[in-house]
Amino acid sequence: MWYQTLGSSVNDECLVWNLNYSSKSDTVESRDTQSYGARAFAAYDDNNALLVASSLIGQVWWQELPTNDYTNGGGIIEFELSTPYMPFASPAVLKEIRYWEPRFGAQSDSYGIKCEYAYDLRDNWLLYNTQNVQGEGTTYGGGSTFGSGVQYGTTSELQSYMYVPGEYRRIALRYKHYATRQPHTFLGHTLVVQTRRIR
């Protein structure tokens, strides 16, 4: 959905809904800045590329090709998935996330998804790690010899082993990646939270 931000006379921002996770309230998956688009179509016969048209600049283009420089068609659409600020049932008690394990589906290309956190209702997100989502392992035809003990194929799931430094009362986590032309599959995350004992 393209819309006008406050004070703008043209459509200059975009929200993208994920229908796979929709329920009574749809899930906003990503947010675009500076994309002056009027219409968008998924070209199913061309690798599901996104075809965008703009009446503002009088142009039709493929959105988010690797060759795009976004000088006249707006910015890239960024993928962002974030949790609300979580108090873990005790908003007044200090706590720590000692174990944070996000899981992503492996992809064929090499790129990363940023793992960020913010705490105590502050809107200053901090980057902890960038998880590369390219599948690892030996592939057929890669030069390994028969009987060397390798298993052919690549991993289907990649994990990060992290923690959130410091102590806080509320914590929010998010996963972010620029350019939706590169696929990403978030499989979930596991947290171990340590709560300070009240004396």
C-alpha positions in Angstrom: 0.0 0.0 0.0 1.5 3.3 -1.0 0.5 6.4 0.9 1.5 10.0 1.5 3.4 10.9 4.7 2.5 14.0 6.6 3.2 17.1 4.6 3.8 15.2 1.3 1.8 15.7 -1.9 2.8 12.4 -3.5 2.9 8.8 -2.5 6.3 8.5 -0.9 6.1 5.6 1.5 4.9 2.0 1.3 3.7 -0.8 3.6 3.9 -4.5 2.6 1.5 -7.1 4.1 2.4 -10.7 4.5 -0.8 -12.7 3.7 0.9 -16.0 4.8 0.7 -14.9 8.4 -2.7 -13.0 8.2 -5.5 -13.6 10.6 -8.1 -11.1 11.7 -5.4 -8.5 11.7 -2.9 -8.7 8.8 0.8 -8.7 9.5 2.8 -5.8 8.2 6.1 -7.4 7.0 8.1 -4.5 5.6 8.3 -0.8 5.1 9.6 1.1 2.1 10.9 4.7 2.1 11.0 7.0 -0.9 9.3 4.6 -3.3 7.1 6.7 -5.6 4.9 3.9 -6.9 1.3 3.9 -8.1 0.9 0.3 -9.1 2.8 -2.9 -8.5 2.4 -6.4 -10.0 4.1 -9.7 -9.3 5.4 -11.1 -12.6 4.9 -14.8 -11.9 6.6 -15.9 -15.2 9.7 -13.9 -14.4 10.9 -15.3 -11.1 8.2 -13.5 -9.1 9.9 -10.2 -9.8 8.0 -7.1 -8.7 7.0 -4.8 -11.6 6.3 -1.2 -10.4 4.8 1.8 -12.3 4.9 5.4 -11.2 2.8 8.2 -12.6 5.0 10.7 -10.7 8.1 10.1 -12.8 6.3 8.4 -15.8 8.3 5.2 -15.6 7.8 1.4 -15.3 10.6 -0.6 -13.8 11.6 -3.9 -12.1 11.8 -3.2 -8.4 15.0 -4.2 -6.6 17.2 -5.6 -9.3 20.8 -5.8 -8.3 21.6 -3.1 -10.9 19.1 -0.6 -9.5 20.7 2.5 -8.0 17.4 4.1 -6.8 18.2 7.6 -7.9 14.8 8.2 -9.5 12.5 5.3 -8.5 12.6 5.5 -4.8 14.4 3.3 -2.2 14.6 -0.4 -1.7 11.9 -2.2 0.3 13.3 -3.5 3.5 12.2 -6.6 5.3 11.7 -6.1 9.1 10.2 -8.4 11.6 10.1 -7.2 15.2 8.6 -8.2 18.5 6.8 -5.8 20.9 8.6 -4.7 24.0 8.4 -7.8 26.2 8.3 -7.4 30.0 8.2 -11.3 30.6 5.4 -11.0 33.1 7.5 -8.8 35.5 7.8 -5.2 34.1 9.4 -3.8 37.3 12.1 -6.5 37.7 15.4 -6.3 35.9 16.2 -9.3 33.6 18.7 -10.5 31.1 18.4 -12.6 27.9 21.3 -15.0 28.4 20.5 -17.1 25.3 19.0 -15.8 22.0 18.8 -18.2 19.1 17.1 -17.1 15.9 16.6 -19.7 13.2 16.5 -18.9 9.4 15.9 -21.1 6.4 19.0 -21.5 4.3 19.1 -19.7 0.9 21.3 -20.2 -2.2 22.8 -16.7 -2.3 25.1 -15.2 0.2 23.6 -12.3 2.2 22.8 -11.5 5.8 19.9 -10.7 8.1 20.6 -8.2 10.9 19.7 -9.3 14.4 19.0 -6.2 16.5 17.6 -5.3 20.0 16.2 -2.4 21.9 15.4 -2.1 25.5 13.2 -0.2 28.0 11.0 1.5 25.4 13.9 3.3 23.7 13.8 3.5 19.9 17.5 3.1 19.5 18.0 -0.3 17.9 21.5 -1.9 18.4 23.0 -4.4 16.0 24.3 -7.6 17.7 25.0 -9.9 14.8 24.4 -10.3 11.0 23.5 -13.9 10.2 24.6 -15.1 6.8 21.8 -17.2 5.4 23.6 -19.0 2.6 23.4 -22.8 3.0 26.6 -24.5 4.1 28.0 -27.9 3.3 29.4 -29.9 0.5 27.4 -29.9 -2.8 27.4 -32.4 -5.6 30.2 -31.7 -8.0 32.1 -29.6 -5.5 35.3 -31.6 -5.7 34.9 -33.9 -2.6 36.0 -37.5 -3.1 33.8 -40.5 -2.7 34.2 -42.2 0.7 35.6 -39.1 2.4 32.8 -39.0 4.9 31.1 -35.9 3.6 27.3 -35.6 3.2 26.0 -34.1 0.0 23.6 -31.2 0.1 23.4 -28.1 2.2 22.0 -27.2 5.6 18.3 -26.4 5.6 18.4 -24.2 8.7 20.9 -21.7 10.0 21.1 -20.5 13.7 22.8 -17.7 15.6 23.9 -18.2 19.2 23.7 -14.8 20.9 22.7 -13.0 24.0 21.5 -9.5 24.8 24.0 -7.6 26.9 23.1 -5.6 30.0 20.0 -5.6 32.3 16.6 -4.1 31.3 12.9 -4.2 32.2 11.6 -4.6 28.7 13.3 -5.9 25.6 12.3 -5.9 21.9 14.1 -8.0 19.2 14.0 -7.5 15.4 15.3 -9.0 12.2 16.1 -6.7 9.3 17.3 -7.0 5.8 17.3 -4.6 2.9 16.0 -5.6 -0.5 13.1 -8.0 -0.6 14.3 -9.4 -3.9 16.5 -11.6 -1.7 14.3 -14.3 0.0 14.3 -14.8 3.7 12.6 -17.4 5.8 12.3 -16.8 9.6 11.7 -20.1 11.4 11.4 -18.7 14.9 13.7 -18.0 17.9 14.4 -19.4 21.3 15.1 -17.2 24.4 16.4 -18.0 27.9 15.5 -15.1 30.2 17.1 -14.7 33.6 15.2 -12.6 36.1 16.8 -10.8 39.1 15.6 -12.1 42.4 13.6 -9.7 44.5 15.1 -9.3 48.0 
